[in-house]
Amino acid sequence: MFMGQRHVRGTGRRRLAAMAAGTVAAGTVAAAAVVTGCAGPGPAPAPGTTAPPAPATTAVPGTALVPGGVTEAQAAQLCTDLEGQLQSWRTYTPTIGKTGLNGLVGTWIAKNNLNALDFLQDRGRIDVITTAACPGIRQEAVTALVIPDLASGLIGF
């Protein structure tokens, strides 16, 4: 032994015994939780009877799909983004406005983790979404950009 070092006998065994007791107690509690958790909320229905109806669920606002296959929240965001650009599109030439439309739609697709290829293959989907969610804003955008529909202003989408 080195100077100043004390040797204490038996502490290793006591510590091991305490740890083992704690492990057994924790295992007992866990097993009890599993057994009671498996019991369920009540008895099973008797054979030949029907189970009670499942509780009704309510939809979270903004998660319902609108025509075009996006959620209400996603469609509302697109409408808000379009509305925010209307004054700029009225002020600048339609060519510059169409560039802005492409950037806006591309950013909206990326922010919402949507599949850009789907929109590339069906540019009219933007018109379907905006016609359902915000027809007035859509019409103002079409008028400001001097195009028959939003799909006509999308390049590469």
DSSP file (Angstrom, degrees, kcal/mol; ACC not computed):
  #  RESIDUE AA STRUCTURE BP1 BP2  ACC     N-H-->O    O-->H-N    N-H-->O    O-->H-N    TCO  KAPPA ALPHA  PHI   PSI    X-CA   Y-CA   Z-CA
    1    1 A M              0   0    0      0, 0.0     2,-0.1     0, 0.0     3,-0.1   0.000 360.0 360.0 360.0 148.1    0.0    0.0    0.0
    2    2 A F    >   -     0   0    0      1,-0.1     3,-1.7     4,-0.1     2,-0.1  -0.451 360.0 -82.7 -84.4 161.5    1.1    3.5   -0.7
    3    3 A M  T 3  S+     0   0    0      1,-0.3    -1,-0.1    -2,-0.1     3,-0.1  -0.370 114.5  14.6 -62.8 138.5    1.5    6.1    2.0
    4    4 A G  T 3  S+     0   0    0      1,-0.2     2,-0.5    -3,-0.1    -1,-0.3   0.412  96.9 121.1  80.4  -1.3   -1.7    7.8    3.0
    5    5 A Q    <   -     0   0    0     -3,-1.7     2,-0.4     2,-0.0    -1,-0.2  -0.814  48.6-154.5 -98.8 131.5   -3.9    5.2    1.4
    6    6 A R        -     0   0    0     -2,-0.5     2,-0.6    -3,-0.1    -4,-0.1  -0.790   6.9-141.7-104.1 146.4   -6.3    3.3    3.5
    7    7 A H        -     0   0    0     -2,-0.4     2,-0.6    -6,-0.0    -2,-0.0  -0.929  15.1-166.8-107.8 120.6   -7.6   -0.1    2.7
    8    8 A V        -     0   0    0     -2,-0.6     3,-0.4     2,-0.0     2,-0.3  -0.927  12.0-145.6-110.0 124.0  -11.2   -0.6    3.6
    9    9 A R  S    S+     0   0    0     -2,-0.6    -2,-0.0     1,-0.2     0, 0.0  -0.639  71.8  14.2 -90.2 143.8  -12.4   -4.2    3.6
   10   10 A G  S  > S+     0   0    0     -2,-0.3     4,-2.0     1,-0.1     5,-0.2   0.305  83.6 112.3  87.4  -9.7  -15.9   -5.2    2.5
   11   11 A T  H  > S+     0   0    0     -3,-0.4     4,-2.4     1,-0.2     5,-0.2   0.860  76.2  55.4 -67.8 -32.0  -17.0   -2.1    0.8
   12   12 A G  H  > S+     0   0    0      2,-0.2     4,-2.3     1,-0.2    -1,-0.2   0.907 109.0  46.6 -65.7 -40.8  -17.0   -3.8   -2.6
   13   13 A R  H  > S+     0   0    0      2,-0.2     4,-2.4     1,-0.2    -2,-0.2   0.912 113.2  48.5 -68.2 -41.8  -19.3   -6.5   -1.4
   14   14 A R  H  X S+     0   0    0     -4,-2.0     4,-2.4     2,-0.2    -2,-0.2   0.922 112.5  48.5 -64.3 -43.0  -21.7   -4.1    0.3
   15   15 A R  H  X S+     0   0    0     -4,-2.4     4,-2.4     1,-0.2    -1,-0.2   0.919 111.6  49.8 -63.2 -43.0  -21.9   -1.9   -2.8
   16   16 A L  H  X S+     0   0    0     -4,-2.3     4,-2.3     1,-0.2    -1,-0.2   0.901 111.1  49.3 -62.4 -42.0  -22.5   -4.9   -5.1
   17   17 A A  H  X S+     0   0    0     -4,-2.4     4,-2.3     2,-0.2    -1,-0.2   0.894 111.1  49.5 -64.9 -40.4  -25.3   -6.2   -2.8
   18   18 A A  H  X S+     0   0    0     -4,-2.4     4,-2.2     2,-0.2    -2,-0.2   0.905 111.5  48.8 -66.1 -40.6  -26.9   -2.7   -2.7
   19   19 A M  H  X S+     0   0    0     -4,-2.4     4,-2.2     2,-0.2    -2,-0.2   0.907 110.9  50.3 -65.6 -40.6  -26.8   -2.5   -6.5
   20   20 A A  H  X S+     0   0    0     -4,-2.3     4,-2.4     1,-0.2    -2,-0.2   0.908 110.2  50.0 -63.6 -42.2  -28.2   -5.9   -6.9
   21   21 A A  H  X S+     0   0    0     -4,-2.3     4,-2.3     1,-0.2    -1,-0.2   0.902 111.1  49.5 -63.6 -40.5  -31.1   -5.1   -4.6
   22   22 A G  H  X S+     0   0    0     -4,-2.2     4,-2.4     2,-0.2    -1,-0.2   0.885 110.4  50.4 -65.3 -38.7  -31.8   -1.9   -6.5
   23   23 A T  H  X S+     0   0    0     -4,-2.2     4,-2.4     2,-0.2    -2,-0.2   0.911 110.6  49.0 -66.1 -42.5  -31.8   -3.7   -9.8
   24   24 A V  H  X S+     0   0    0     -4,-2.4     4,-2.2     2,-0.2    -2,-0.2   0.915 112.0  49.1 -62.9 -43.1  -34.2   -6.4   -8.5
   25   25 A A  H  X S+     0   0    0     -4,-2.3     4,-2.2     2,-0.2    -2,-0.2   0.916 112.0  48.0 -64.1 -42.7  -36.6   -3.6   -7.1
   26   26 A A  H  X S+     0   0    0     -4,-2.4     4,-2.4     1,-0.2    -1,-0.2   0.897 111.3  51.0 -65.0 -39.4  -36.5   -1.8  -10.4
   27   27 A G  H  X S+     0   0    0     -4,-2.4     4,-2.5     2,-0.2    -1,-0.2   0.886 109.0  51.2 -64.6 -38.5  -37.2   -5.0  -12.3
   28   28 A T  H  X S+     0   0    0     -4,-2.2     4,-2.3     2,-0.2    -2,-0.2   0.915 110.9  47.8 -64.1 -43.9  -40.1   -5.7  -10.1
   29   29 A V  H  X S+     0   0    0     -4,-2.2     4,-2.1     2,-0.2    -2,-0.2   0.915 112.7  49.0 -63.6 -42.9  -41.6   -2.3  -10.6
   30   30 A A  H  X S+     0   0    0     -4,-2.4     4,-2.1     1,-0.2    -2,-0.2   0.912 111.1  49.5 -64.1 -42.5  -41.1   -2.6  -14.4
   31   31 A A  H  X S+     0   0    0     -4,-2.5     4,-2.5     1,-0.2    -1,-0.2   0.904 110.1  51.1 -63.7 -41.1  -42.8   -6.0  -14.5
   32   32 A A  H  X S+     0   0    0     -4,-2.3     4,-2.5     1,-0.2     5,-0.3   0.895 109.2  51.1 -63.0 -39.3  -45.7   -4.8  -12.5
   33   33 A A  H  X S+     0   0    0     -4,-2.1     4,-2.1     2,-0.2    -1,-0.2   0.897 110.7  48.5 -65.4 -39.7  -46.2   -1.8  -14.9
   34   34 A V  H  X S+     0   0    0     -4,-2.1     4,-1.7     2,-0.2    -2,-0.2   0.927 112.3  48.3 -65.8 -44.9  -46.1   -4.2  -17.9
   35   35 A V  H  X S+     0   0    0     -4,-2.5     4,-0.7     1,-0.2    -2,-0.2   0.931 116.0  42.2 -63.4 -46.6  -48.7   -6.6  -16.3
   36   36 A T  H  < S+     0   0    0     -4,-2.5     4,-0.5     1,-0.2     3,-0.4   0.839 111.9  55.8 -71.5 -30.4  -51.1   -3.8  -15.3
   37   37 A G  H >< S+     0   0    0     -4,-2.1     3,-0.7    -5,-0.3    -1,-0.2   0.832 104.8  53.0 -68.5 -31.2  -50.6   -2.0  -18.7
   38   38 A C  H 3< S+     0   0    0     -4,-1.7    -1,-0.2     1,-0.2    -2,-0.2   0.684  91.3  76.6 -76.4 -17.2  -51.6   -5.1  -20.5
   39   39 A A  T 3< S-     0   0    0     -4,-0.7     3,-0.2    -3,-0.4    -1,-0.2   0.814  89.6-153.1 -65.3 -29.5  -54.8   -5.4  -18.6
   40   40 A G    <   -     0   0    0     -3,-0.7    -1,-0.1    -4,-0.5    -2,-0.1  -0.114  33.3 -62.0  81.1 177.5  -56.4   -2.6  -20.6
   41   41 A P  S    S-     0   0    0      0, 0.0    -1,-0.2     0, 0.0    -2,-0.1   0.697 106.8 -18.5 -77.5 -19.4  -59.1   -0.2  -19.6
   42   42 A G  S    S-     0   0    0     -3,-0.2     2,-0.0     0, 0.0     0, 0.0  -0.969  86.0 -54.2-169.6-179.2  -61.8   -2.7  -19.0
   43   43 A P        -     0   0    0      0, 0.0     3,-0.1     0, 0.0    -3,-0.0  -0.315  58.1-104.2 -71.0 154.5  -63.1   -6.2  -19.6
   44   44 A A        -     0   0    0      1,-0.1    -4,-0.0     7,-0.0     2,-0.0  -0.451  45.5 -94.6 -73.3 150.4  -63.4   -7.6  -23.1
   45   45 A P        -     0   0    0      0, 0.0    -1,-0.1     0, 0.0     3,-0.1  -0.338  45.7-101.3 -65.8 149.1  -66.9   -7.8  -24.5
   46   46 A A    >   -     0   0    0      1,-0.1     3,-1.9     4,-0.1     0, 0.0  -0.320  49.8 -84.4 -66.9 152.0  -68.7  -11.1  -24.1
   47   47 A P  T 3  S+     0   0    0      0, 0.0    -1,-0.1     0, 0.0     3,-0.1  -0.311 117.0  26.9 -58.2 139.7  -68.8  -13.3  -27.2
   48   48 A G  T 3  S+     0   0    0      1,-0.3     2,-0.3    -3,-0.1    -2,-0.1   0.349 102.5  99.8  89.6  -6.5  -71.7  -12.4  -29.5
   49   49 A T  S <  S-     0   0    0     -3,-1.9    -1,-0.3    -4,-0.0     2,-0.3  -0.732  71.9-116.3-108.6 162.2  -71.8   -8.8  -28.4
   50   50 A T        -     0   0    0     -2,-0.3    -4,-0.1    -3,-0.1    -1,-0.0  -0.686  27.3-112.2 -97.1 151.1  -70.4   -5.8  -30.2
   51   51 A A        -     0   0    0     -2,-0.3     3,-0.1     1,-0.1    -1,-0.1  -0.438  43.4 -92.7 -74.5 153.1  -67.7   -3.6  -28.8
   52   52 A P        -     0   0    0      0, 0.0    -1,-0.1     0, 0.0     0, 0.0  -0.311  54.5 -89.1 -63.8 152.3  -68.6   -0.1  -27.9
   53   53 A P        -     0   0    0      0, 0.0     3,-0.1     0, 0.0    -3,-0.0  -0.264  45.7-103.3 -64.2 149.7  -68.0    2.5  -30.7
   54   54 A A        -     0   0    0      1,-0.1     3,-0.1    -3,-0.1     2,-0.0  -0.404  46.2 -93.0 -69.2 148.6  -64.6    4.1  -30.9
   55   55 A P        -     0   0    0      0, 0.0     2,-0.1     0, 0.0    -1,-0.1  -0.344  45.7-106.8 -63.7 143.6  -64.5    7.7  -29.6
   56   56 A A        -     0   0    0     -3,-0.1     2,-0.4     1,-0.0     0, 0.0  -0.435  31.6-147.8 -71.4 142.5  -65.0   10.3  -32.3
   57   57 A T        -     0   0    0     -2,-0.1     2,-0.4    -3,-0.1    -1,-0.0  -0.880   3.8-142.2-111.5 146.2  -62.0   12.3  -33.4
   58   58 A T        -     0   0    0     -2,-0.4     2,-0.1     1,-0.0     0, 0.0  -0.862  23.3-113.5-107.0 142.8  -62.0   15.8  -34.5
   59   59 A A        -     0   0    0     -2,-0.4     3,-0.0     1,-0.1     5,-0.0  -0.445  28.1-116.2 -73.3 143.3  -59.8   17.1  -37.3
   60   60 A V    >   -     0   0    0     -2,-0.1     3,-1.9     1,-0.1     4,-0.3  -0.658  41.7-101.5 -76.5 131.1  -57.1   19.5  -36.5
   61   61 A P  T 3  S+     0   0    0      0, 0.0    -1,-0.1     0, 0.0    12,-0.0  -0.259 105.8  22.6 -56.6 137.0  -57.7   22.8  -38.3
   62   62 A G  T 3  S+     0   0    0     -3,-0.0    11,-2.1    11,-0.0    12,-0.4   0.374  99.4  91.6  91.6  -4.8  -55.7   23.3  -41.4
   63   63 A T    <   +     0   0    0     -3,-1.9     2,-0.1     8,-0.2    -3,-0.0   0.593  56.9 102.8-100.4 -10.7  -55.0   19.6  -42.0
   64   64 A A  S    S-     0   0    0     -4,-0.3     8,-1.8     1,-0.1     2,-0.3  -0.407  77.1-112.6 -68.9 148.0  -58.0   18.8  -44.3
   65   65 A L  E     -A   71   0A   0      6,-0.2     6,-0.2     7,-0.1    -1,-0.1  -0.606  26.1-157.9 -84.8 142.2  -57.1   18.5  -47.9
   66   66 A V  E >>  -A   70   0A   0      4,-2.8     3,-1.7    -2,-0.3     4,-0.7  -0.700  45.7 -69.1-105.2 164.5  -58.3   21.1  -50.5
   67   67 A P  T 34 S+     0   0    0      0, 0.0    65,-0.2     0, 0.0    66,-0.1  -0.307 124.2  47.6 -53.0 136.1  -58.6   20.4  -54.2
   68   68 A G  T 34 S-     0   0    0      1,-0.1    61,-0.1    60,-0.1     3,-0.1   0.261 121.4 -92.9 107.6  -8.9  -55.1   20.1  -55.6
   69   69 A G  T <4 S+     0   0    0     -3,-1.7     2,-0.3     1,-0.3    -1,-0.1   0.745  88.3 114.9  78.2  25.6  -54.0   17.7  -52.8
   70   70 A V  E  <  -A   66   0A   0     -4,-0.7    -4,-2.8    -3,-0.1    -1,-0.3  -0.831  68.2 -97.9-119.8 164.4  -52.5   20.1  -50.2
   71   71 A T  E  >  -A   65   0A   0     -2,-0.3     4,-2.5    -6,-0.2    -6,-0.2  -0.308  32.4-110.7 -75.8 163.7  -53.7   20.9  -46.7
   72   72 A E  H  > S+     0   0    0     -8,-1.8     4,-2.7     1,-0.2     5,-0.2   0.894 120.4  53.0 -58.9 -39.9  -55.8   23.9  -45.9
   73   73 A A  H  > S+     0   0    0    -11,-2.1     4,-2.1     2,-0.2    -1,-0.2   0.903 109.3  47.6 -64.6 -41.4  -52.9   25.5  -44.1
   74   74 A Q  H  > S+     0   0    0    -12,-0.4     4,-2.1     2,-0.2    -2,-0.2   0.913 113.4  48.1 -65.8 -42.1  -50.6   25.0  -47.1
   75   75 A A  H  X S+     0   0    0     -4,-2.5     4,-2.4     1,-0.2    -2,-0.2   0.907 110.7  51.4 -64.2 -41.4  -53.2   26.5  -49.4
   76   76 A A  H  X S+     0   0    0     -4,-2.7     4,-2.5     1,-0.2    -1,-0.2   0.887 108.7  51.5 -63.1 -38.5  -53.7   29.4  -47.1
   77   77 A Q  H  X S+     0   0    0     -4,-2.1     4,-2.6     2,-0.2    -1,-0.2   0.915 109.2  50.1 -64.6 -42.1  -50.0   30.1  -47.0
   78   78 A L  H  X S+     0   0    0     -4,-2.1     4,-2.6     1,-0.2    -2,-0.2   0.925 111.7  48.6 -60.7 -44.2  -49.9   30.1  -50.8
   79   79 A C  H  X S+     0   0    0     -4,-2.4     4,-2.7     2,-0.2    -2,-0.2   0.910 111.6  49.0 -62.8 -42.9  -52.7   32.6  -50.9
   80   80 A T  H  X S+     0   0    0     -4,-2.5     4,-2.0     2,-0.2    -1,-0.2   0.912 111.8  49.3 -62.9 -42.7  -51.1   34.8  -48.3
   81   81 A D  H  X S+     0   0    0     -4,-2.6     4,-0.7     2,-0.2    -2,-0.2   0.917 112.4  47.7 -63.3 -43.3  -47.8   34.7  -50.3
   82   82 A L  H >X S+     0   0    0     -4,-2.6     3,-1.2     1,-0.2     4,-0.8   0.933 110.7  51.4 -61.9 -46.0  -49.6   35.6  -53.5
   83   83 A E  H >< S+     0   0    0     -4,-2.7     3,-0.7     1,-0.3     4,-0.5   0.865 104.2  58.2 -60.8 -36.2  -51.5   38.4  -51.8
   84   84 A G  H 3< S+     0   0    0     -4,-2.0    -1,-0.3     1,-0.2     4,-0.2   0.720 109.8  44.2 -66.2 -21.0  -48.2   39.8  -50.5
   85   85 A Q  H <X S+     0   0    0     -3,-1.2     4,-2.4    -4,-0.7     5,-0.2   0.525  84.8  94.8-100.2  -8.0  -46.9   40.1  -54.1
   86   86 A L  H <X S+     0   0    0     -4,-0.8     4,-2.0    -3,-0.7     5,-0.2   0.894  84.3  49.8 -55.4 -46.2  -49.9   41.6  -55.8
   87   87 A Q  H  > S+     0   0    0     -4,-0.5     4,-1.6     1,-0.2    -1,-0.2   0.908 111.3  49.6 -62.5 -41.2  -48.8   45.2  -55.4
   88   88 A S  H  > S+     0   0    0     -4,-0.2     4,-2.6     1,-0.2    -1,-0.2   0.915 110.6  50.3 -62.1 -42.6  -45.4   44.5  -56.9
   89   89 A W  H  < S+     0   0    0     -4,-2.4    -1,-0.2     1,-0.2    -2,-0.2   0.816 109.8  50.5 -68.6 -29.7  -46.9   42.6  -59.8
   90   90 A R  H  < S+     0   0    0     -4,-2.0    -1,-0.2    -5,-0.2    -2,-0.2   0.821 114.6  45.5 -72.5 -30.2  -49.2   45.5  -60.5
   91   91 A T  H  < S+     0   0    0     -4,-1.6    -2,-0.2    -5,-0.2    -3,-0.2   0.901 110.2  52.7 -81.8 -44.2  -46.3   47.9  -60.4
   92   92 A Y  S  < S-     0   0    0     -4,-2.6     0, 0.0     1,-0.2     0, 0.0  -0.315  98.9 -79.9 -90.9 173.6  -43.7   46.1  -62.5
   93   93 A T     >  -     0   0    0      1,-0.1     4,-2.3    -2,-0.1     3,-0.3  -0.320  41.8-111.8 -68.7 155.6  -44.0   44.6  -66.0
   94   94 A P  H  > S+     0   0    0      0, 0.0     4,-2.6     0, 0.0     5,-0.2   0.836 116.5  59.3 -57.9 -33.2  -45.7   41.2  -66.4
   95   95 A T  H  > S+     0   0    0      2,-0.2     4,-1.6     1,-0.2     5,-0.1   0.935 108.7  42.9 -63.0 -45.1  -42.4   39.6  -67.3
   96   96 A I  H  > S+     0   0    0     -3,-0.3     4,-1.9     1,-0.2    -1,-0.2   0.898 113.4  53.7 -65.8 -39.4  -40.8   40.6  -64.1
   97   97 A G  H  X S+     0   0    0     -4,-2.3     4,-2.4     1,-0.2    -2,-0.2   0.882 105.0  53.3 -62.6 -38.8  -44.0   39.6  -62.2
   98   98 A K  H  X S+     0   0    0     -4,-2.6     4,-2.4     2,-0.2    -1,-0.2   0.874 106.3  53.2 -65.3 -36.3  -44.0   36.1  -63.8
   99   99 A T  H  X S+     0   0    0     -4,-1.6     4,-2.1     1,-0.2    -1,-0.2   0.920 109.9  48.5 -62.1 -42.3  -40.4   35.7  -62.6
  100  100 A G  H  X S+     0   0    0     -4,-1.9     4,-2.7     2,-0.2    -2,-0.2   0.882 108.5  53.9 -63.8 -38.7  -41.7   36.6  -59.1
  101  101 A L  H  X S+     0   0    0     -4,-2.4     4,-2.7     2,-0.2     5,-0.2   0.923 108.5  49.4 -61.3 -44.7  -44.5   34.1  -59.4
  102  102 A N  H  X S+     0   0    0     -4,-2.4     4,-2.4    51,-0.2    -2,-0.2   0.913 112.8  46.9 -61.7 -43.2  -42.1   31.3  -60.3
  103  103 A G  H  X S+     0   0    0     -4,-2.1     4,-2.4     2,-0.2    -1,-0.2   0.909 112.5  50.1 -64.1 -42.2  -39.9   32.1  -57.3
  104  104 A L  H  X S+     0   0    0     -4,-2.7     4,-2.5     2,-0.2    -2,-0.2   0.933 113.2  44.7 -62.5 -47.7  -42.9   32.3  -55.0
  105  105 A V  H  X S+     0   0    0     -4,-2.7     4,-2.5     2,-0.2    -2,-0.2   0.914 113.7  50.2 -66.0 -42.6  -44.3   29.0  -56.1
  106  106 A G  H  X S+     0   0    0     -4,-2.4     4,-2.2    -5,-0.2    -1,-0.2   0.910 112.7  46.6 -61.2 -42.6  -40.9   27.3  -55.9
  107  107 A T  H  X S+     0   0    0     -4,-2.4     4,-2.9     2,-0.2     5,-0.2   0.910 111.6  51.4 -65.5 -42.6  -40.3   28.6  -52.4
  108  108 A W  H  X S+     0   0    0     -4,-2.5     4,-1.6     2,-0.2    -2,-0.2   0.909 110.0  49.6 -61.3 -43.2  -43.8   27.6  -51.3
  109  109 A I  H  <>S+     0   0    0     -4,-2.5     5,-2.4     1,-0.2    -1,-0.2   0.929 114.1  45.5 -61.2 -45.4  -43.2   24.1  -52.6
  110  110 A A  H ><5S+     0   0    0     -4,-2.2     3,-1.4     1,-0.2    -2,-0.2   0.914 110.4  52.5 -66.4 -43.8  -39.9   23.8  -50.8
  111  111 A K  H 3<5S+     0   0    0     -4,-2.9    -1,-0.2     1,-0.3    -2,-0.2   0.832 114.0  43.8 -61.1 -32.3  -41.2   25.3  -47.5
  112  112 A N  T 3<5S-     0   0    0     -4,-1.6    -1,-0.3    -5,-0.2    -2,-0.2   0.292 108.6-121.8 -99.0   9.7  -44.0   22.7  -47.5
  113  113 A N  T < 5 +     0   0    0     -3,-1.4    -3,-0.2     1,-0.2     2,-0.2   0.871  56.2 159.5  52.3  41.7  -41.9   19.7  -48.5
  114  114 A L      < -     0   0    0     -5,-2.4     2,-0.8    -6,-0.2    -1,-0.2  -0.545  51.1 -97.8 -90.3 160.6  -44.1   19.1  -51.5
  115  115 A N    >>  -     0   0    0     -2,-0.2     4,-1.1     1,-0.2     3,-0.7  -0.699  28.7-162.3 -82.8 109.5  -42.9   17.1  -54.5
  116  116 A A  H 3> S+     0   0    0     -2,-0.8     4,-2.2     1,-0.2    -1,-0.2   0.822  87.5  62.9 -62.3 -32.1  -41.8   19.6  -57.1
  117  117 A L  H 3> S+     0   0    0      1,-0.2     4,-2.3     2,-0.2    -1,-0.2   0.877  98.1  55.9 -62.3 -36.7  -42.0   17.0  -59.9
  118  118 A D  H <> S+     0   0    0     -3,-0.7     4,-1.1     1,-0.2    -1,-0.2   0.904 110.6  44.3 -60.5 -40.2  -45.8   16.7  -59.3
  119  119 A F  H  < S+     0   0    0     -4,-1.1    -2,-0.2     2,-0.2    -1,-0.2   0.817 110.0  55.9 -75.6 -29.9  -46.1   20.4  -59.9
  120  120 A L  H  < S+     0   0    0     -4,-2.2     3,-0.4     1,-0.2    -2,-0.2   0.895 111.4  44.1 -64.6 -39.5  -43.8   20.3  -62.9
  121  121 A Q  H  < S+     0   0    0     -4,-2.3     2,-0.2     1,-0.3    -1,-0.2   0.721 127.1  29.6 -78.6 -21.9  -46.1   17.6  -64.5
  122  122 A D    ><  +     0   0    0     -4,-1.1     3,-1.7    35,-0.3    -1,-0.3  -0.634  60.9 166.8-140.6  78.8  -49.3   19.5  -63.6
  123  123 A R  T >> S+     0   0    0     -3,-0.4     3,-1.5     1,-0.3     4,-0.5   0.795  74.9  70.6 -63.7 -27.7  -48.8   23.2  -63.5
  124  124 A G  H 3> S+     0   0    0      1,-0.3     4,-2.1     2,-0.2     3,-0.3   0.641  76.3  82.7 -64.3 -13.6  -52.6   23.7  -63.4
  125  125 A R  H <> S+     0   0    0     -3,-1.7     4,-2.6     1,-0.2    -1,-0.3   0.848  84.5  58.1 -59.9 -34.3  -52.6   22.3  -59.9
  126  126 A I  H <> S+     0   0    0     -3,-1.5     4,-2.5    -4,-0.3    -1,-0.2   0.898 106.8  48.2 -62.8 -39.7  -51.7   25.8  -58.6
  127  127 A D  H  X S+     0   0    0     -4,-0.5     4,-2.6    -3,-0.3     5,-0.2   0.898 110.3  51.3 -66.7 -39.7  -54.8   27.1  -60.3
  128  128 A V  H  X S+     0   0    0     -4,-2.1     4,-1.7     2,-0.2    -2,-0.2   0.933 112.9  45.9 -61.7 -45.5  -56.9   24.3  -58.7
  129  129 A I  H  X S+     0   0    0     -4,-2.6     4,-2.5     1,-0.2     5,-0.3   0.944 117.1  42.3 -63.4 -49.3  -55.5   25.1  -55.3
  130  130 A T  H  X S+     0   0    0     -4,-2.5     4,-2.4     1,-0.2     8,-0.3   0.822 110.2  56.6 -72.9 -30.1  -56.0   28.8  -55.5
  131  131 A T  H  < S+     0   0    0     -4,-2.6    -1,-0.2    -5,-0.2    -2,-0.2   0.898 115.4  39.1 -64.6 -38.5  -59.4   28.6  -57.1
  132  132 A A  H  < S+     0   0    0     -4,-1.7    -2,-0.2    -5,-0.2    -1,-0.2   0.890 126.8  33.2 -76.4 -40.1  -60.6   26.5  -54.2
  133  133 A A  H  < S+     0   0    0     -4,-2.5    -3,-0.2     1,-0.2    -2,-0.2   0.839 137.7   1.1 -91.1 -35.2  -58.7   28.5  -51.4
  134  134 A C     X  +     0   0    0     -4,-2.4     4,-2.4    -5,-0.3     5,-0.2  -0.432  59.8 168.5-155.6  70.6  -58.7   32.1  -52.6
  135  135 A P  H  > S+     0   0    0      0, 0.0     4,-2.4     0, 0.0     5,-0.2   0.840  80.9  53.5 -60.1 -34.3  -60.4   32.7  -55.9
  136  136 A G  H  > S+     0   0    0      2,-0.2     4,-2.2     1,-0.2     5,-0.1   0.929 110.8  44.7 -66.5 -45.2  -60.3   36.5  -55.5
  137  137 A I  H  > S+     0   0    0      2,-0.2     4,-2.3     1,-0.2    -1,-0.2   0.901 112.8  52.8 -65.2 -40.9  -56.6   36.7  -54.8
  138  138 A R  H  X S+     0   0    0     -4,-2.4     4,-2.6    -8,-0.3    -2,-0.2   0.933 109.5  48.4 -59.0 -46.4  -56.0   34.3  -57.7
  139  139 A Q  H  X S+     0   0    0     -4,-2.4     4,-2.4     1,-0.2    -1,-0.2   0.897 110.2  51.3 -63.9 -39.9  -58.0   36.5  -60.1
  140  140 A E  H  X S+     0   0    0     -4,-2.2     4,-2.6     2,-0.2    -1,-0.2   0.891 111.1  48.7 -63.1 -38.6  -56.1   39.6  -58.9
  141  141 A A  H  X S+     0   0    0     -4,-2.3     4,-2.2     2,-0.2    -2,-0.2   0.924 111.1  49.2 -66.7 -44.4  -52.8   37.8  -59.6
  142  142 A V  H  X>S+     0   0    0     -4,-2.6     5,-1.9     1,-0.2     4,-0.7   0.909 114.0  46.7 -60.5 -42.9  -53.9   36.6  -63.1
  143  143 A T  H ><5S+     0   0    0     -4,-2.4     3,-0.7     1,-0.2    -2,-0.2   0.924 112.6  48.6 -65.8 -45.4  -55.0   40.2  -63.9
  144  144 A A  H 3<5S+     0   0    0     -4,-2.6    -2,-0.2     1,-0.2    -1,-0.2   0.850 115.9  43.4 -64.8 -34.4  -51.8   41.8  -62.6
  145  145 A L  H 3<5S-     0   0    0     -4,-2.2    -1,-0.2    -5,-0.2    -2,-0.2   0.507 105.2-129.9 -90.0  -4.9  -49.6   39.3  -64.5
  146  146 A V  T <<5 +     0   0    0     -4,-0.7    -3,-0.2    -3,-0.7    -4,-0.1   0.946  63.2 128.3  54.7  55.2  -51.8   39.6  -67.7
  147  147 A I      < -     0   0    0     -5,-1.9    -1,-0.2    -6,-0.1    -2,-0.1  -0.949  68.0-124.2-134.7 154.9  -52.1   35.8  -68.1
  148  148 A P  S    S-     0   0    0      0, 0.0     2,-0.3     0, 0.0    -6,-0.1   0.826  92.1  -8.1 -71.3 -29.8  -55.2   33.6  -68.6
  149  149 A D  S >> S-     0   0    0     -7,-0.1     3,-0.7     1,-0.1     4,-0.6  -0.966  73.6-102.1-157.4 166.5  -54.3   31.4  -65.5
  150  150 A L  H >> S+     0   0    0     -2,-0.3     3,-1.2     1,-0.2     4,-0.6   0.849 116.1  63.5 -65.0 -34.1  -51.4   31.0  -63.1
  151  151 A A  H >4 S+     0   0    0      1,-0.3     3,-1.0     2,-0.2    -1,-0.2   0.848  95.9  60.1 -58.8 -33.6  -50.2   27.9  -64.8
  152  152 A S  H <4 S+     0   0    0     -3,-0.7    -1,-0.3     1,-0.2    -2,-0.2   0.777 103.6  50.9 -65.7 -25.9  -49.5   30.0  -67.9
  153  153 A G  H << S+     0   0    0     -3,-1.2     2,-0.5    -4,-0.6    -1,-0.2   0.532  89.3  96.4 -88.9  -6.7  -47.0   32.1  -65.9
  154  154 A L    <<  -     0   0    0     -3,-1.0     2,-0.5    -4,-0.6   -55,-0.1  -0.744  56.4-164.2 -91.0 125.1  -45.1   29.2  -64.5
  155  155 A I  S    S+     0   0    0     -2,-0.5    -3,-0.0   -57,-0.2    -2,-0.0  -0.926  76.1   0.6-107.9 123.9  -41.9   28.3  -66.4
  156  156 A G              0   0    0     -2,-0.5    -1,-0.2   -36,-0.1   -36,-0.0   0.480 360.0 360.0  80.6  -0.2  -40.4   24.9  -65.7
  157  157 A F              0   0    0     -6,-0.1   -35,-0.3   -37,-0.1    -2,-0.1   0.392 360.0 360.0-105.2 360.0  -43.2   24.0  -63.2
